[in-house]
Amino acid sequence: MISPRETIVCVDCGGTAHLITAPREDGDWFAGDVVTYRCSDCRDRWDLELTVDDDDSPED
Ligand SMILES: [Zn+2]
């Protein structure tokens, strides 16, 4: 099952951008879903499309 990362590294400032998109009511995510992150440092907004590859990080 795909799930977006809770945080990403902001491309602009290197700060931490937090996921602000709420999941569906059933909690499922699908490839192609667009999720939005907001950087806590520069307040920039990032929209990312989920892909299957996002979920195979050994760190998570
Ligand atoms: Zn930033």
PDB file of the backbone (N, CA, C, O) and the ligand in Angstrom, with CONECT records:
HET     ZN  A 101       1
ATOM      1  N   MET A   1       0.847  -1.198   0.000  1.00  0.00           N
ATOM      2  CA  MET A   1       0.000   0.000   0.000  1.00  0.00           C
ATOM      3  C   MET A   1       0.878   1.241   0.000  1.00  0.00           C
ATOM      4  O   MET A   1       1.889   1.308   0.699  1.00  0.00           O
ATOM      5  N   ILE A   2       0.480   2.202  -0.782  1.00  0.00           N
ATOM      6  CA  ILE A   2       1.240   3.446  -0.880  1.00  0.00           C
ATOM      7  C   ILE A   2       0.838   4.382   0.250  1.00  0.00           C
ATOM      8  O   ILE A   2      -0.336   4.486   0.605  1.00  0.00           O
ATOM      9  N   SER A   3       1.822   5.050   0.801  1.00  0.00           N
ATOM     10  CA  SER A   3       1.498   6.145   1.721  1.00  0.00           C
ATOM     11  C   SER A   3       2.551   7.227   1.552  1.00  0.00           C
ATOM     12  O   SER A   3       3.734   6.931   1.386  1.00  0.00           O
ATOM     13  N   PRO A   4       2.121   8.475   1.594  1.00  0.00           N
ATOM     14  CA  PRO A   4       3.074   9.566   1.410  1.00  0.00           C
ATOM     15  C   PRO A   4       3.941   9.746   2.645  1.00  0.00           C
ATOM     16  O   PRO A   4       3.537   9.415   3.759  1.00  0.00           O
ATOM     17  N   ARG A   5       5.132  10.272   2.431  1.00  0.00           N
ATOM     18  CA  ARG A   5       5.993  10.589   3.566  1.00  0.00           C
ATOM     19  C   ARG A   5       5.374  11.728   4.368  1.00  0.00           C
ATOM     20  O   ARG A   5       4.728  12.613   3.806  1.00  0.00           O
ATOM     21  N   GLU A   6       5.572  11.701   5.676  1.00  0.00           N
ATOM     22  CA  GLU A   6       5.035  12.767   6.531  1.00  0.00           C
ATOM     23  C   GLU A   6       5.773  14.087   6.288  1.00  0.00           C
ATOM     24  O   GLU A   6       5.189  15.166   6.393  1.00  0.00           O
ATOM     25  N   THR A   7       7.043  13.984   5.968  1.00  0.00           N
ATOM     26  CA  THR A   7       7.840  15.185   5.729  1.00  0.00           C
ATOM     27  C   THR A   7       8.753  14.949   4.536  1.00  0.00           C
ATOM     28  O   THR A   7       9.107  13.814   4.218  1.00  0.00           O
ATOM     29  N   ILE A   8       9.124  16.030   3.890  1.00  0.00           N
ATOM     30  CA  ILE A   8      10.132  15.976   2.836  1.00  0.00           C
ATOM     31  C   ILE A   8      11.117  17.110   3.087  1.00  0.00           C
ATOM     32  O   ILE A   8      10.844  18.015   3.874  1.00  0.00           O
ATOM     33  N   VAL A   9      12.247  17.056   2.423  1.00  0.00           N
ATOM     34  CA  VAL A   9      13.215  18.140   2.515  1.00  0.00           C
ATOM     35  C   VAL A   9      12.856  19.203   1.490  1.00  0.00           C
ATOM     36  O   VAL A   9      12.716  18.908   0.303  1.00  0.00           O
ATOM     37  N   CYS A  10      12.709  20.439   1.947  1.00  0.00           N
ATOM     38  CA  CYS A  10      12.368  21.541   1.061  1.00  0.00           C
ATOM     39  C   CYS A  10      13.482  21.756   0.046  1.00  0.00           C
ATOM     40  O   CYS A  10      14.649  21.889   0.412  1.00  0.00           O
ATOM     41  N   VAL A  11      13.115  21.788  -1.225  1.00  0.00           N
ATOM     42  CA  VAL A  11      14.110  21.943  -2.271  1.00  0.00           C
ATOM     43  C   VAL A  11      14.727  23.340  -2.232  1.00  0.00           C
ATOM     44  O   VAL A  11      15.895  23.517  -2.581  1.00  0.00           O
ATOM     45  N   ASP A  12      13.955  24.315  -1.815  1.00  0.00           N
ATOM     46  CA  ASP A  12      14.427  25.700  -1.818  1.00  0.00           C
ATOM     47  C   ASP A  12      15.410  25.996  -0.699  1.00  0.00           C
ATOM     48  O   ASP A  12      16.487  26.538  -0.948  1.00  0.00           O
ATOM     49  N   CYS A  13      15.053  25.647   0.529  1.00  0.00           N
ATOM     50  CA  CYS A  13      15.846  26.106   1.674  1.00  0.00           C
ATOM     51  C   CYS A  13      16.445  24.971   2.485  1.00  0.00           C
ATOM     52  O   CYS A  13      17.214  25.225   3.413  1.00  0.00           O
ATOM     53  N   GLY A  14      16.118  23.736   2.165  1.00  0.00           N
ATOM     54  CA  GLY A  14      16.664  22.615   2.910  1.00  0.00           C
ATOM     55  C   GLY A  14      15.951  22.369   4.228  1.00  0.00           C
ATOM     56  O   GLY A  14      16.369  21.512   5.007  1.00  0.00           O
ATOM     57  N   GLY A  15      14.886  23.104   4.488  1.00  0.00           N
ATOM     58  CA  GLY A  15      14.103  22.917   5.712  1.00  0.00           C
ATOM     59  C   GLY A  15      13.191  21.703   5.589  1.00  0.00           C
ATOM     60  O   GLY A  15      13.257  20.940   4.626  1.00  0.00           O
ATOM     61  N   THR A  16      12.344  21.554   6.590  1.00  0.00           N
ATOM     62  CA  THR A  16      11.430  20.414   6.608  1.00  0.00           C
ATOM     63  C   THR A  16      10.048  20.850   6.159  1.00  0.00           C
ATOM     64  O   THR A  16       9.461  21.770   6.728  1.00  0.00           O
ATOM     65  N   ALA A  17       9.540  20.192   5.147  1.00  0.00           N
ATOM     66  CA  ALA A  17       8.192  20.465   4.659  1.00  0.00           C
ATOM     67  C   ALA A  17       7.266  19.350   5.132  1.00  0.00           C
ATOM     68  O   ALA A  17       7.567  18.168   4.968  1.00  0.00           O
ATOM     69  N   HIS A  18       6.140  19.739   5.720  1.00  0.00           N
ATOM     70  CA  HIS A  18       5.228  18.774   6.319  1.00  0.00           C
ATOM     71  C   HIS A  18       4.016  18.528   5.431  1.00  0.00           C
ATOM     72  O   HIS A  18       3.506  19.437   4.776  1.00  0.00           O
ATOM     73  N   LEU A  19       3.574  17.295   5.427  1.00  0.00           N
ATOM     74  CA  LEU A  19       2.397  16.911   4.663  1.00  0.00           C
ATOM     75  C   LEU A  19       1.156  17.618   5.222  1.00  0.00           C
ATOM     76  O   LEU A  19       0.881  17.543   6.420  1.00  0.00           O
ATOM     77  N   ILE A  20       0.420  18.294   4.360  1.00  0.00           N
ATOM     78  CA  ILE A  20      -0.793  18.974   4.815  1.00  0.00           C
ATOM     79  C   ILE A  20      -2.043  18.422   4.134  1.00  0.00           C
ATOM     80  O   ILE A  20      -3.156  18.865   4.419  1.00  0.00           O
ATOM     81  N   THR A  21      -1.860  17.467   3.247  1.00  0.00           N
ATOM     82  CA  THR A  21      -3.008  16.854   2.591  1.00  0.00           C
ATOM     83  C   THR A  21      -3.588  15.751   3.468  1.00  0.00           C
ATOM     84  O   THR A  21      -2.857  14.871   3.922  1.00  0.00           O
ATOM     85  N   ALA A  22      -4.882  15.794   3.705  1.00  0.00           N
ATOM     86  CA  ALA A  22      -5.541  14.758   4.505  1.00  0.00           C
ATOM     87  C   ALA A  22      -5.804  13.535   3.640  1.00  0.00           C
ATOM     88  O   ALA A  22      -6.080  13.666   2.447  1.00  0.00           O
ATOM     89  N   PRO A  23      -5.721  12.353   4.229  1.00  0.00           N
ATOM     90  CA  PRO A  23      -6.036  11.141   3.477  1.00  0.00           C
ATOM     91  C   PRO A  23      -7.535  11.043   3.211  1.00  0.00           C
ATOM     92  O   PRO A  23      -8.338  11.773   3.793  1.00  0.00           O
ATOM     93  N   ARG A  24      -7.888  10.130   2.326  1.00  0.00           N
ATOM     94  CA  ARG A  24      -9.302   9.813   2.130  1.00  0.00           C
ATOM     95  C   ARG A  24      -9.896   9.299   3.442  1.00  0.00           C
ATOM     96  O   ARG A  24      -9.174   8.961   4.380  1.00  0.00           O
ATOM     97  N   GLU A  25     -11.205   9.251   3.484  1.00  0.00           N
ATOM     98  CA  GLU A  25     -11.871   8.776   4.697  1.00  0.00           C
ATOM     99  C   GLU A  25     -11.439   7.364   5.070  1.00  0.00           C
ATOM    100  O   GLU A  25     -11.353   7.023   6.249  1.00  0.00           O
ATOM    101  N   ASP A  26     -11.170   6.546   4.056  1.00  0.00           N
ATOM    102  CA  ASP A  26     -10.753   5.171   4.343  1.00  0.00           C
ATOM    103  C   ASP A  26      -9.245   5.052   4.542  1.00  0.00           C
ATOM    104  O   ASP A  26      -8.734   3.965   4.811  1.00  0.00           O
ATOM    105  N   GLY A  27      -8.539   6.164   4.410  1.00  0.00           N
ATOM    106  CA  GLY A  27      -7.113   6.161   4.682  1.00  0.00           C
ATOM    107  C   GLY A  27      -6.238   5.630   3.573  1.00  0.00           C
ATOM    108  O   GLY A  27      -5.026   5.503   3.745  1.00  0.00           O
ATOM    109  N   ASP A  28      -6.827   5.321   2.448  1.00  0.00           N
ATOM    110  CA  ASP A  28      -6.039   4.770   1.342  1.00  0.00           C
ATOM    111  C   ASP A  28      -5.416   5.875   0.492  1.00  0.00           C
ATOM    112  O   ASP A  28      -5.972   6.963   0.344  1.00  0.00           O
ATOM    113  N   TRP A  29      -4.252   5.563  -0.058  1.00  0.00           N
ATOM    114  CA  TRP A  29      -3.581   6.441  -1.013  1.00  0.00           C
ATOM    115  C   TRP A  29      -3.328   5.640  -2.281  1.00  0.00           C
ATOM    116  O   TRP A  29      -3.142   4.424  -2.240  1.00  0.00           O
ATOM    117  N   PHE A  30      -3.323   6.332  -3.386  1.00  0.00           N
ATOM    118  CA  PHE A  30      -3.087   5.639  -4.655  1.00  0.00           C
ATOM    119  C   PHE A  30      -2.051   6.397  -5.474  1.00  0.00           C
ATOM    120  O   PHE A  30      -1.908   7.614  -5.358  1.00  0.00           O
ATOM    121  N   ALA A  31      -1.326   5.639  -6.314  1.00  0.00           N
ATOM    122  CA  ALA A  31      -0.398   6.269  -7.238  1.00  0.00           C
ATOM    123  C   ALA A  31      -1.153   7.282  -8.088  1.00  0.00           C
ATOM    124  O   ALA A  31      -2.241   6.992  -8.586  1.00  0.00           O
ATOM    125  N   GLY A  32      -0.585   8.455  -8.252  1.00  0.00           N
ATOM    126  CA  GLY A  32      -1.242   9.506  -9.002  1.00  0.00           C
ATOM    127  C   GLY A  32      -1.927  10.523  -8.121  1.00  0.00           C
ATOM    128  O   GLY A  32      -2.272  11.610  -8.584  1.00  0.00           O
ATOM    129  N   ASP A  33      -2.134  10.187  -6.841  1.00  0.00           N
ATOM    130  CA  ASP A  33      -2.682  11.168  -5.905  1.00  0.00           C
ATOM    131  C   ASP A  33      -1.691  12.323  -5.756  1.00  0.00           C
ATOM    132  O   ASP A  33      -0.483  12.103  -5.670  1.00  0.00           O
ATOM    133  N   VAL A  34      -2.199  13.538  -5.726  1.00  0.00           N
ATOM    134  CA  VAL A  34      -1.339  14.695  -5.516  1.00  0.00           C
ATOM    135  C   VAL A  34      -1.422  15.104  -4.048  1.00  0.00           C
ATOM    136  O   VAL A  34      -2.503  15.379  -3.525  1.00  0.00           O
ATOM    137  N   VAL A  35      -0.276  15.138  -3.401  1.00  0.00           N
ATOM    138  CA  VAL A  35      -0.227  15.528  -1.993  1.00  0.00           C
ATOM    139  C   VAL A  35       0.561  16.828  -1.874  1.00  0.00           C
ATOM    140  O   VAL A  35       1.469  17.093  -2.661  1.00  0.00           O
ATOM    141  N   THR A  36       0.202  17.622  -0.889  1.00  0.00           N
ATOM    142  CA  THR A  36       0.795  18.936  -0.728  1.00  0.00           C
ATOM    143  C   THR A  36       1.594  19.006   0.571  1.00  0.00           C
ATOM    144  O   THR A  36       1.153  18.534   1.619  1.00  0.00           O
ATOM    145  N   TYR A  37       2.762  19.599   0.476  1.00  0.00           N
ATOM    146  CA  TYR A  37       3.625  19.816   1.637  1.00  0.00           C
ATOM    147  C   TYR A  37       3.843  21.307   1.807  1.00  0.00           C
ATOM    148  O   TYR A  37       3.899  22.061   0.835  1.00  0.00           O
ATOM    149  N   ARG A  38       3.967  21.726   3.084  1.00  0.00           N
ATOM    150  CA  ARG A  38       4.260  23.132   3.368  1.00  0.00           C
ATOM    151  C   ARG A  38       5.556  23.199   4.164  1.00  0.00           C
ATOM    152  O   ARG A  38       5.701  22.548   5.199  1.00  0.00           O
ATOM    153  N   CYS A  39       6.488  23.990   3.668  1.00  0.00           N
ATOM    154  CA  CYS A  39       7.762  24.126   4.363  1.00  0.00           C
ATOM    155  C   CYS A  39       7.591  24.984   5.607  1.00  0.00           C
ATOM    156  O   CYS A  39       7.021  26.074   5.548  1.00  0.00           O
ATOM    157  N   SER A  40       8.090  24.484   6.735  1.00  0.00           N
ATOM    158  CA  SER A  40       7.946  25.230   7.987  1.00  0.00           C
ATOM    159  C   SER A  40       8.960  26.369   8.080  1.00  0.00           C
ATOM    160  O   SER A  40       8.842  27.232   8.950  1.00  0.00           O
ATOM    161  N   ASP A  41       9.942  26.377   7.202  1.00  0.00           N
ATOM    162  CA  ASP A  41      10.958  27.436   7.249  1.00  0.00           C
ATOM    163  C   ASP A  41      10.632  28.584   6.306  1.00  0.00           C
ATOM    164  O   ASP A  41      10.562  29.737   6.733  1.00  0.00           O
ATOM    165  N   CYS A  42      10.431  28.278   5.012  1.00  0.00           N
ATOM    166  CA  CYS A  42      10.215  29.344   4.037  1.00  0.00           C
ATOM    167  C   CYS A  42       8.751  29.451   3.618  1.00  0.00           C
ATOM    168  O   CYS A  42       8.395  30.314   2.815  1.00  0.00           O
ATOM    169  N   ARG A  43       7.899  28.572   4.161  1.00  0.00           N
ATOM    170  CA  ARG A  43       6.464  28.582   3.894  1.00  0.00           C
ATOM    171  C   ARG A  43       6.134  28.275   2.447  1.00  0.00           C
ATOM    172  O   ARG A  43       5.004  28.492   2.009  1.00  0.00           O
ATOM    173  N   ASP A  44       7.094  27.777   1.707  1.00  0.00           N
ATOM    174  CA  ASP A  44       6.813  27.409   0.332  1.00  0.00           C
ATOM    175  C   ASP A  44       5.940  26.160   0.307  1.00  0.00           C
ATOM    176  O   ASP A  44       5.937  25.360   1.243  1.00  0.00           O
ATOM    177  N   ARG A  45       5.212  26.018  -0.774  1.00  0.00           N
ATOM    178  CA  ARG A  45       4.291  24.894  -0.906  1.00  0.00           C
ATOM    179  C   ARG A  45       4.754  23.976  -2.033  1.00  0.00           C
ATOM    180  O   ARG A  45       5.168  24.435  -3.098  1.00  0.00           O
ATOM    181  N   TRP A  46       4.678  22.673  -1.781  1.00  0.00           N
ATOM    182  CA  TRP A  46       5.138  21.692  -2.747  1.00  0.00           C
ATOM    183  C   TRP A  46       4.026  20.696  -3.020  1.00  0.00           C
ATOM    184  O   TRP A  46       3.466  20.102  -2.099  1.00  0.00           O
ATOM    185  N   ASP A  47       3.717  20.523  -4.284  1.00  0.00           N
ATOM    186  CA  ASP A  47       2.735  19.516  -4.681  1.00  0.00           C
ATOM    187  C   ASP A  47       3.470  18.354  -5.337  1.00  0.00           C
ATOM    188  O   ASP A  47       4.191  18.532  -6.318  1.00  0.00           O
ATOM    189  N   LEU A  48       3.280  17.179  -4.788  1.00  0.00           N
ATOM    190  CA  LEU A  48       3.940  15.999  -5.325  1.00  0.00           C
ATOM    191  C   LEU A  48       2.910  14.952  -5.712  1.00  0.00           C
ATOM    192  O   LEU A  48       1.885  14.792  -5.050  1.00  0.00           O
ATOM    193  N   GLU A  49       3.198  14.248  -6.786  1.00  0.00           N
ATOM    194  CA  GLU A  49       2.338  13.144  -7.191  1.00  0.00           C
ATOM    195  C   GLU A  49       2.910  11.848  -6.643  1.00  0.00           C
ATOM    196  O   GLU A  49       4.096  11.559  -6.800  1.00  0.00           O
ATOM    197  N   LEU A  50       2.054  11.077  -6.001  1.00  0.00           N
ATOM    198  CA  LEU A  50       2.508   9.808  -5.441  1.00  0.00           C
ATOM    199  C   LEU A  50       2.812   8.825  -6.555  1.00  0.00           C
ATOM    200  O   LEU A  50       2.085   8.719  -7.542  1.00  0.00           O
ATOM    201  N   THR A  51       3.904   8.115  -6.366  1.00  0.00           N
ATOM    202  CA  THR A  51       4.229   7.017  -7.265  1.00  0.00           C
ATOM    203  C   THR A  51       4.524   5.784  -6.425  1.00  0.00           C
ATOM    204  O   THR A  51       4.780   5.882  -5.225  1.00  0.00           O
ATOM    205  N   VAL A  52       4.486   4.648  -7.056  1.00  0.00           N
ATOM    206  CA  VAL A  52       4.759   3.405  -6.325  1.00  0.00           C
ATOM    207  C   VAL A  52       6.161   3.437  -5.731  1.00  0.00           C
ATOM    208  O   VAL A  52       6.397   2.898  -4.650  1.00  0.00           O
ATOM    209  N   ASP A  53       7.089   4.070  -6.441  1.00  0.00           N
ATOM    210  CA  ASP A  53       8.469   4.093  -5.977  1.00  0.00           C
ATOM    211  C   ASP A  53       8.644   4.829  -4.658  1.00  0.00           C
ATOM    212  O   ASP A  53       9.604   4.579  -3.930  1.00  0.00           O
ATOM    213  N   ASP A  54       7.723   5.736  -4.343  1.00  0.00           N
ATOM    214  CA  ASP A  54       7.848   6.495  -3.103  1.00  0.00           C
ATOM    215  C   ASP A  54       7.817   5.604  -1.875  1.00  0.00           C
ATOM    216  O   ASP A  54       8.295   5.989  -0.808  1.00  0.00           O
ATOM    217  N   ASP A  55       7.257   4.422  -2.027  1.00  0.00           N
ATOM    218  CA  ASP A  55       6.989   3.609  -0.845  1.00  0.00           C
ATOM    219  C   ASP A  55       8.063   2.566  -0.550  1.00  0.00           C
ATOM    220  O   ASP A  55       7.959   1.844   0.442  1.00  0.00           O
ATOM    221  N   ASP A  56       9.087   2.474  -1.388  1.00  0.00           N
ATOM    222  CA  ASP A  56      10.017   1.374  -1.172  1.00  0.00           C
ATOM    223  C   ASP A  56      11.322   1.798  -0.508  1.00  0.00           C
ATOM    224  O   ASP A  56      12.337   1.107  -0.605  1.00  0.00           O
ATOM    225  N   SER A  57      11.280   2.939   0.164  1.00  0.00           N
ATOM    226  CA  SER A  57      12.461   3.347   0.905  1.00  0.00           C
ATOM    227  C   SER A  57      12.688   2.425   2.102  1.00  0.00           C
ATOM    228  O   SER A  57      11.761   2.205   2.881  1.00  0.00           O
ATOM    229  N   PRO A  58      13.885   1.885   2.268  1.00  0.00           N
ATOM    230  CA  PRO A  58      14.150   1.002   3.419  1.00  0.00           C
ATOM    231  C   PRO A  58      14.080   1.743   4.747  1.00  0.00           C
ATOM    232  O   PRO A  58      13.898   1.125   5.796  1.00  0.00           O
ATOM    233  N   GLU A  59      14.223   3.059   4.707  1.00  0.00           N
ATOM    234  CA  GLU A  59      14.179   3.846   5.943  1.00  0.00           C
ATOM    235  C   GLU A  59      12.780   3.881   6.545  1.00  0.00           C
ATOM    236  O   GLU A  59      12.622   4.008   7.760  1.00  0.00           O
ATOM    237  N   ASP A  60      11.776   3.768   5.698  1.00  0.00           N
ATOM    238  CA  ASP A  60      10.414   3.859   6.230  1.00  0.00           C
ATOM    239  C   ASP A  60       9.880   2.483   6.595  1.00  0.00           C
ATOM    240  O   ASP A  60       8.746   2.365   7.060  1.00  0.00           O
TER     241      ASP A  60
HETATM  242 ZN    ZN A 101      11.713  25.879   2.541  1.00  0.00          ZN2+
END
